[in-house]
Amino acid sequence: MGLFCGFWATILREISGTGIYFSIYEQSKLYFVQPNIWQSLLSGGTIGVISWTICFPFDVIKSRMQANLNNPKLIETFKKSYNEEGNIFLLQNLCYTIN
């Protein structure tokens, strides 16, 4: 418990999300010779949805770790949530995040 509860889940979320976002964004810019503002906005928005879809499960686990007062571990939180709800718990509120 305390200040660093959910730290490693946050690190996994940030590394995966940021790494995916910037690597795909840089690749998408190669398709445009001189991208205008609309192409940049479309690329950024699309890639934002893709990166959030991939890193969202880490965010769900992090939030559950922070909400639990018993100082849970990352793997324990995942196993408990998976056993209680199945694999749907990883993406069940993703639509609210990307809208």
C-alpha positions in Angstrom: 0.0 0.0 0.0 1.1 3.6 -0.1 2.6 5.8 -2.7 4.0 3.1 -5.0 1.0 0.8 -5.2 0.5 -0.2 -8.8 3.9 1.1 -9.8 5.0 -1.8 -12.0 1.6 -2.0 -13.7 2.0 1.7 -14.4 5.5 1.2 -15.8 4.2 -1.6 -18.1 1.4 0.5 -19.3 3.5 3.5 -20.0 6.3 1.6 -21.8 3.9 -0.4 -23.9 1.6 2.5 -24.7 4.3 5.1 -25.5 6.5 2.7 -27.4 3.7 1.5 -29.6 2.4 5.0 -30.1 5.6 6.6 -31.2 6.9 3.7 -33.3 3.6 3.4 -35.2 3.2 7.1 -35.6 6.7 7.5 -37.1 5.9 4.7 -39.5 2.6 6.3 -40.5 4.3 9.6 -41.3 6.3 7.7 -44.0 3.1 7.2 -46.0 2.7 11.0 -46.4 5.1 13.0 -48.4 4.2 16.3 -46.7 1.5 15.6 -44.2 -1.1 18.3 -43.7 -2.9 19.0 -40.4 -5.8 16.6 -41.1 -3.5 13.7 -42.0 -1.5 14.3 -38.8 -4.7 14.4 -36.7 -6.1 11.3 -38.3 -2.8 9.4 -37.8 -2.5 10.5 -34.2 -6.1 9.7 -33.4 -6.0 6.3 -35.0 -2.7 5.4 -33.4 -4.0 6.6 -30.0 -6.9 4.2 -30.2 -4.5 1.3 -31.2 -2.0 2.1 -28.4 -4.8 2.4 -25.8 -6.3 -0.9 -26.9 -3.0 -2.6 -26.4 -2.0 -1.1 -23.1 -5.5 -0.8 -21.5 -5.2 -4.2 -19.8 -2.2 -2.9 -17.8 -4.3 0.1 -16.8 -7.1 -2.1 -15.6 -4.8 -4.1 -13.4 -3.1 -1.0 -12.1 -6.4 0.5 -11.1 -7.5 -2.6 -9.4 -4.3 -2.8 -7.5 -4.7 0.8 -6.3 -8.3 0.2 -5.3 -7.4 -2.8 -3.2 -6.3 -2.0 0.4 -4.5 -5.3 0.9 -1.3 -4.4 -1.0 -1.9 -6.8 -3.9 0.8 -7.9 -6.3 0.4 -7.6 -10.1 0.1 -11.3 -10.8 -2.2 -11.9 -7.8 -4.5 -9.1 -9.0 -4.6 -10.5 -12.5 -5.3 -14.1 -11.4 -8.1 -13.0 -9.0 -9.8 -10.8 -11.6 -9.4 -13.5 -14.3 -10.9 -16.2 -12.0 -13.8 -14.0 -11.0 -14.7 -12.4 -14.4 -12.8 -14.2 -17.1 -10.7 -12.5 -19.7 -13.4 -9.9 -20.5 -12.3 -7.9 -17.5 -9.2 -6.7 -19.4 -11.2 -4.7 -22.0 -14.6 -4.2 -20.6 -14.5 -0.4 -20.2 -12.2 0.3 -23.2 -15.1 2.0 -25.1 -15.3 4.7 -22.5 -11.6 5.4 -22.8 -11.3 5.7 -26.5 -14.5 7.7 -27.1 
